């Protein structure tokens, strides 16, 4: 039964690894600019801020994977990091783009529910 919750947590972690790569390394490249709808000038101006944001996404992914790696004793770790992702997603949806609610917060909420039920 732990496979479904852990699979959901791993998917959220993979999403955040993707965000990490986009924000840390591809922000001013075509893939990063397309993902975030930025002009080259906007991307160059905000590159350092995006890298900082990407680093945090990397930490979230690492924490989620740590929780999965820890097995049953990692449930509190998973709940903590999924809650962080959920809160960040809600905040991002309120302040930056409603799309973040669906891309970040919803997967975290589903994974959190599965972990709590599992």
trRosetta pair geometry for C-beta under 8 A, 3 or more apart (Angstrom, degrees):
i j d omega theta_ij theta_ji phi_ij phi_ji
1 4 6.9 -44 -174 22 50 103
1 5 7.8 33 142 2 70 104
1 118 5.7 170 138 -147 99 90
2 5 6.0 -62 -156 48 50 105
2 6 5.5 44 152 -18 80 115
2 72 7.2 -90 -100 -82 148 79
2 118 5.8 111 -106 170 53 132
3 6 5.9 -63 -140 45 26 107
3 7 5.9 32 159 -26 65 109
4 7 5.7 -52 -143 33 27 114
4 8 6.6 27 157 -17 61 104
4 114 5.8 -124 125 -166 95 130
4 118 6.8 -175 71 -87 93 128
5 8 5.7 -56 -152 36 33 111
5 9 6.4 31 152 -18 67 105
5 78 7.7 74 155 152 110 159
5 111 7.0 104 -158 -163 64 67
5 114 4.1 180 -101 132 75 100
5 115 4.6 123 -164 -84 126 54
5 117 7.6 -176 -76 63 120 80
5 118 4.0 -94 -26 -9 141 155
6 9 5.5 -51 -145 37 36 112
6 10 6.2 38 154 -21 66 104
6 68 5.1 107 -148 -133 97 103
7 10 5.7 -53 -147 36 30 112
7 11 6.5 34 152 -21 63 103
8 11 5.6 -51 -150 33 33 113
8 12 6.6 32 152 -16 64 102
8 107 7.5 -175 -171 -176 88 80
8 110 6.1 -131 -156 115 135 93
8 111 3.7 -179 136 -107 110 83
8 114 4.9 103 26 48 154 151
8 115 7.6 -130 75 -41 121 83
9 12 5.8 -53 -152 36 34 110
9 13 6.3 36 149 -20 65 106
9 64 5.3 -173 176 -174 92 102
9 67 6.5 -106 -178 88 149 118
9 68 5.4 173 100 -67 130 109
9 78 5.4 -52 -116 -142 145 119
9 82 6.9 -81 -115 -69 89 117
9 111 5.1 131 -75 -170 54 127
9 115 6.6 70 -61 -69 116 118
10 13 5.4 -52 -147 37 34 115
10 14 6.3 37 153 -21 66 103
10 64 7.5 165 -91 139 32 112
10 65 7.3 70 -114 -100 70 75
10 68 6.1 57 -67 -82 87 164
11 14 5.6 -51 -147 35 32 112
11 15 6.6 39 151 -22 63 101
11 107 6.5 -120 114 -169 108 127
11 111 7.2 -163 60 -78 97 126
12 15 5.6 -48 -153 31 34 116
12 16 6.6 27 152 -13 64 106
12 64 5.9 -143 92 -142 102 160
12 82 6.7 53 109 -111 169 87
12 85 6.2 82 178 146 126 174
12 107 5.2 167 -93 131 88 111
12 108 5.5 100 -131 -88 139 66
12 111 5.0 -75 -26 -13 135 162
13 16 5.8 -61 -152 40 32 107
13 17 6.4 36 149 -21 67 102
13 60 7.7 -164 -118 124 62 75
13 61 4.5 104 -162 -148 74 73
13 64 3.9 -158 -79 92 103 130
13 65 5.1 113 -152 -52 156 85
13 68 7.5 -84 -20 -6 151 133
14 17 5.4 -48 -145 34 36 113
14 18 6.5 42 151 -21 63 101
14 61 7.5 109 -60 -134 17 116
15 18 5.6 -56 -157 34 32 114
15 19 6.5 31 147 -17 66 103
15 103 7.5 168 -165 166 132 78
15 104 7.2 172 139 -107 137 64
15 107 6.3 112 -14 82 161 160
16 19 5.3 -43 -142 35 41 113
16 20 6.2 53 150 -27 64 100
16 57 4.6 -163 -167 -178 86 86
16 58 7.2 175 145 -79 97 24
16 60 4.8 -114 -159 89 158 109
16 61 3.9 -167 94 -62 112 95
16 64 7.1 125 33 14 140 138
16 85 7.0 -94 -68 -111 131 122
17 20 5.2 -46 -149 30 34 121
17 21 6.6 33 153 -17 64 101
17 57 7.7 -178 -72 139 19 99
17 58 7.1 68 -112 -113 56 64
17 61 4.6 115 -57 -136 76 162
18 21 6.0 -54 -150 36 31 107
18 22 6.3 30 153 -17 65 108
19 22 5.6 -56 -145 40 32 112
19 23 5.9 16 163 -8 68 114
19 54 6.6 -165 136 -122 73 70
19 57 4.2 -114 98 -167 114 159
19 104 8.0 40 -63 -94 150 113
20 23 6.4 -68 -142 45 20 99
20 24 5.7 2 169 -4 63 121
20 54 4.9 106 -145 -176 45 84
20 55 7.4 85 -136 -87 91 20
20 57 4.5 -155 -67 97 74 106
20 58 4.0 96 -123 -68 136 83
20 61 6.3 -75 -26 4 136 140
21 24 6.3 -61 -126 46 21 99
21 25 5.5 -40 -166 39 61 114
21 26 6.2 35 142 1 76 114
21 54 7.6 -178 3 -157 11 124
22 25 7.6 -60 -97 55 4 72
22 26 5.0 -60 -135 62 44 113
22 27 6.8 93 153 -74 60 59
22 31 7.0 -118 -120 123 86 99
22 32 5.1 147 -168 -110 76 85
22 35 5.5 -62 -149 69 139 162
22 36 7.6 139 159 -32 123 108
22 54 7.1 -163 74 -107 60 116
23 26 7.8 -1 -16 53 16 74
23 27 5.7 44 -148 -74 36 106
23 32 7.4 141 -81 -138 31 119
23 50 4.5 -147 -160 169 83 87
23 51 6.4 169 143 -92 82 29
23 53 5.2 -102 -173 88 151 95
23 54 2.9 -174 92 -69 108 105
23 57 6.4 110 32 21 138 137
24 27 7.4 158 44 -27 8 105
24 50 7.7 -156 -67 127 29 84
24 51 5.2 77 -123 -134 56 72
24 54 3.7 -161 -46 123 78 150
24 55 6.7 103 -88 -57 113 64
24 58 7.3 31 -40 -40 141 127
25 29 7.7 -6 133 3 64 131
25 32 8.0 -171 91 -59 50 134
25 54 7.8 172 -4 176 62 164
26 29 4.5 -74 -155 46 68 118
26 31 4.8 -38 179 77 136 106
26 32 3.7 165 125 -46 79 109
26 35 7.8 64 112 14 120 132
27 32 4.3 -144 -114 165 15 153
27 33 7.7 76 162 -58 41 62
27 36 7.6 -3 -144 19 69 144
27 38 7.9 1 177 51 73 158
27 43 5.5 165 143 -163 81 99
27 46 7.5 -129 172 97 132 85
27 47 5.3 148 96 -125 138 72
27 50 4.3 119 -116 107 146 153
27 51 7.0 -93 -16 -56 146 72
27 54 7.6 -111 -56 -41 115 136
28 32 6.4 -5 1 76 19 134
28 33 6.8 40 -149 -55 30 102
28 40 6.6 68 -163 -149 88 67
28 43 3.9 147 -106 136 69 120
28 44 5.5 71 -119 -73 135 62
28 47 5.5 -21 -38 -93 119 117
29 32 5.1 85 53 15 74 104
29 33 6.9 -150 88 -6 31 92
30 33 5.9 -60 -139 41 27 108
30 34 6.0 26 163 -20 65 110
31 34 5.9 -58 -147 37 25 110
31 35 6.3 26 156 -21 62 109
32 35 5.7 -54 -145 34 30 112
32 36 6.4 -7 167 12 65 110
32 38 7.4 -23 127 42 80 126
32 43 6.6 111 109 -137 112 133
32 50 7.8 86 -177 164 131 154
33 36 6.6 -78 -145 54 25 86
33 37 7.6 -26 168 155 58 1
33 38 4.5 -108 -139 68 73 88
33 39 7.2 34 -155 -141 122 5
33 40 6.7 -26 -101 -78 151 53
33 43 5.2 -67 -90 -56 95 145
34 37 7.5 26 -167 -72 26 41
36 43 7.8 127 72 -94 124 96
38 42 4.3 -137 -161 88 94 119
38 43 4.4 113 127 -58 137 90
38 46 7.6 -117 -134 46 144 126
39 42 4.6 96 51 7 78 102
39 43 6.9 -146 90 -5 40 88
40 43 5.7 -58 -148 39 30 112
40 44 6.2 29 156 -19 66 107
41 44 5.9 -56 -145 37 29 108
41 45 6.3 27 157 -19 63 110
42 45 5.8 -60 -149 37 28 111
42 46 6.2 -4 164 7 66 115
43 46 6.5 -75 -140 51 24 91
43 47 6.3 56 157 -70 64 86
43 50 7.7 -16 -152 -10 68 155
44 47 5.8 -17 -147 -27 30 118
46 49 4.9 -57 -169 47 76 115
46 50 5.5 80 131 -29 90 101
47 50 5.7 -58 -147 37 29 112
47 51 6.4 31 156 -22 65 104
48 51 5.7 -50 -148 32 32 112
48 52 6.7 35 152 -19 62 102
49 52 5.7 -54 -155 33 34 113
49 53 6.4 33 149 -16 66 107
50 53 5.5 -55 -149 39 35 113
50 54 6.1 40 151 -24 67 106
51 54 5.4 -51 -146 35 32 116
51 55 6.5 41 152 -26 63 99
52 55 5.7 -48 -154 26 31 114
52 56 7.1 31 149 -15 60 101
53 56 5.8 -54 -158 34 35 112
53 57 6.7 35 146 -18 66 104
54 57 5.4 -53 -151 35 38 113
54 58 6.5 43 149 -22 66 101
55 58 5.5 -51 -154 32 35 116
55 59 6.7 36 148 -19 64 101
56 59 5.5 -49 -151 33 37 113
56 60 6.6 40 150 -20 65 100
57 60 5.5 -48 -149 33 36 114
57 61 6.5 38 152 -18 65 103
58 61 5.7 -53 -149 36 33 111
58 62 6.3 34 152 -20 65 106
59 62 5.5 -53 -145 37 33 113
59 63 6.3 34 156 -19 65 105
60 63 5.8 -56 -149 36 30 111
60 64 6.4 29 154 -18 64 106
60 81 5.9 142 -155 -167 68 102
60 84 6.1 -151 -116 102 104 122
60 85 5.6 113 -168 -76 135 95
60 88 7.7 -86 -85 21 151 155
61 64 5.8 -56 -149 37 31 111
61 65 6.3 25 156 -14 66 108
62 65 5.9 -59 -146 41 29 107
62 66 6.2 37 152 -25 64 106
63 66 5.4 -50 -146 32 31 117
63 67 6.6 36 154 -21 63 102
63 77 6.5 -151 179 175 82 96
63 80 7.3 -93 167 94 131 101
63 81 3.9 171 116 -94 119 138
63 84 7.6 34 81 40 154 143
64 67 5.7 -52 -154 31 32 114
64 68 6.8 29 150 -15 64 103
64 78 6.5 66 -139 -124 63 70
64 81 4.8 -150 -67 116 69 144
64 82 7.0 93 -106 -61 103 73
64 85 7.7 25 -65 -35 126 138
65 68 5.6 -50 -149 36 38 111
65 69 6.1 40 152 -21 67 107
66 69 5.6 -56 -145 39 29 113
66 70 6.3 32 155 -25 64 107
66 74 6.8 -172 128 -140 62 127
66 77 5.8 -102 104 164 97 146
67 70 5.8 -54 -148 30 28 113
67 74 4.0 148 -164 163 52 111
67 75 7.2 97 -170 -91 105 13
67 76 7.9 -149 -128 73 108 41
67 77 3.5 -166 -95 100 92 105
67 78 3.5 152 157 -60 148 73
67 80 7.9 -178 -80 44 133 89
67 81 6.2 -142 -22 24 137 128
68 74 6.4 -120 -30 107 10 152
68 78 6.9 88 -55 -85 61 116
69 74 6.7 121 64 -71 52 161
70 73 5.2 -98 155 82 103 84
70 74 2.8 130 71 -64 111 112
70 77 6.0 88 30 24 148 145
71 74 5.9 118 52 6 33 105
72 75 6.5 -11 -175 -28 47 106
74 77 4.6 -51 -165 40 74 121
74 78 5.9 78 136 -25 87 97
75 78 5.6 -53 -147 36 34 112
75 79 6.3 35 154 -19 67 104
75 115 6.2 156 -148 179 85 105
76 79 5.6 -50 -144 37 33 112
76 80 6.3 37 155 -22 65 104
77 80 5.8 -54 -151 34 29 111
77 81 6.4 14 159 -7 65 109
78 81 6.3 -63 -144 44 27 100
78 82 5.9 24 161 -15 66 113
78 111 7.9 -118 175 148 108 106
78 115 5.1 -162 118 -131 129 152
79 82 6.0 -58 -139 43 25 108
79 83 6.1 29 158 -23 62 109
79 112 6.7 88 -129 -140 63 88
79 115 6.1 -163 -73 115 76 139
79 116 7.1 86 -104 -71 111 85
80 83 5.8 -62 -154 34 25 112
80 84 6.6 26 151 -20 63 104
81 84 5.4 -46 -149 32 38 116
81 85 6.5 39 152 -18 66 102
82 85 5.5 -51 -148 37 35 113
82 86 6.2 39 152 -22 66 105
82 108 5.1 161 -164 -166 77 88
82 111 5.5 -144 -125 98 132 108
82 112 4.3 169 136 -78 136 93
82 115 6.7 176 3 14 160 147
83 86 5.5 -51 -144 36 32 114
83 87 6.3 31 157 -17 65 106
83 108 8.0 161 -72 165 15 120
83 112 6.7 101 -66 -113 63 137
84 87 6.0 -56 -146 38 28 108
84 88 6.2 26 156 -16 64 110
85 88 5.8 -58 -145 41 28 110
85 89 6.1 30 155 -22 64 109
85 104 6.4 -140 177 175 89 92
85 105 7.5 173 136 -103 76 44
85 108 3.9 -169 105 -105 113 143
86 89 5.7 -56 -148 35 27 112
86 90 6.5 26 155 -17 64 104
86 105 5.5 78 -145 -143 57 74
86 108 4.2 -156 -67 115 75 129
86 109 5.6 102 -117 -67 118 73
86 112 6.3 -15 -48 -26 139 148
87 90 5.8 -53 -147 36 31 109
87 91 6.2 30 154 -16 65 108
88 91 5.7 -56 -146 40 30 111
88 92 6.1 32 155 -20 65 108
88 104 6.8 -78 99 149 92 139
88 105 8.0 -164 79 -79 57 83
89 92 5.7 -53 -143 38 29 111
89 93 6.3 31 156 -21 63 105
89 100 5.5 -170 -154 150 67 92
89 101 6.2 114 158 -113 97 36
89 103 7.7 -164 -136 76 112 65
89 104 3.5 -167 -105 106 109 102
89 105 2.8 -179 120 -61 132 79
89 106 7.6 -142 158 -3 152 50
89 108 6.0 179 -3 23 144 134
90 93 5.7 -54 -149 35 30 112
90 94 6.4 24 154 -15 64 108
90 101 6.9 56 -105 -109 48 84
90 105 5.3 101 -54 -109 63 142
91 94 5.8 -61 -150 39 30 108
91 95 6.0 -5 164 8 68 117
92 95 6.3 -73 -132 52 25 90
92 96 4.9 -35 -167 35 70 119
92 97 6.9 -18 155 46 88 71
92 100 3.7 -99 113 145 115 164
92 101 7.8 -167 85 -53 86 55
92 104 6.4 38 54 51 142 147
92 105 7.8 -168 51 -40 101 106
93 96 7.4 -44 -77 53 13 76
93 97 6.9 -58 -120 91 46 43
93 98 5.3 52 -158 -129 88 40
93 99 7.7 -168 -112 52 81 32
93 100 4.6 -145 -67 73 69 96
93 101 3.7 58 -101 -54 147 92
93 105 6.3 -49 -23 -7 131 140
96 100 6.2 61 74 -17 108 142
97 100 5.2 111 76 -16 83 96
98 101 5.6 -31 -176 10 58 117
98 102 7.8 40 140 -4 71 98
99 102 6.1 -65 -165 42 46 103
99 103 5.8 26 149 -10 80 118
100 103 5.7 -64 -129 49 33 102
100 104 5.1 -16 -175 24 75 117
100 105 6.7 70 134 -11 73 99
101 104 7.4 -49 -99 53 8 79
101 105 4.9 -37 -148 40 48 128
101 106 6.5 66 148 -32 62 95
102 105 7.4 -5 -38 51 16 86
102 106 5.2 3 -138 3 40 136
103 106 7.6 78 12 34 14 101
103 107 7.6 -25 164 0 29 114
104 107 6.9 -75 -159 39 18 101
104 108 6.5 9 158 -12 60 117
105 108 5.8 -66 -151 42 30 111
105 109 6.1 31 156 -23 69 108
106 109 5.6 -53 -143 34 30 112
106 110 6.4 30 158 -17 64 104
107 110 5.8 -55 -147 37 32 111
107 111 6.2 29 156 -15 67 108
108 111 5.8 -57 -145 41 30 109
108 112 6.0 34 155 -23 66 108
109 112 5.6 -52 -144 36 28 114
109 113 6.4 32 155 -20 62 105
110 113 5.8 -54 -151 35 30 112
110 114 6.4 27 152 -17 64 107
111 114 5.6 -55 -147 38 33 111
111 115 6.3 34 154 -20 66 104
112 115 5.8 -52 -146 35 30 110
112 116 6.3 26 156 -15 64 108
113 116 5.9 -58 -146 39 29 108
113 117 6.1 20 157 -12 65 112
114 117 5.9 -60 -141 44 29 106
114 118 5.8 30 159 -27 66 112
115 118 5.8 -56 -139 34 26 111
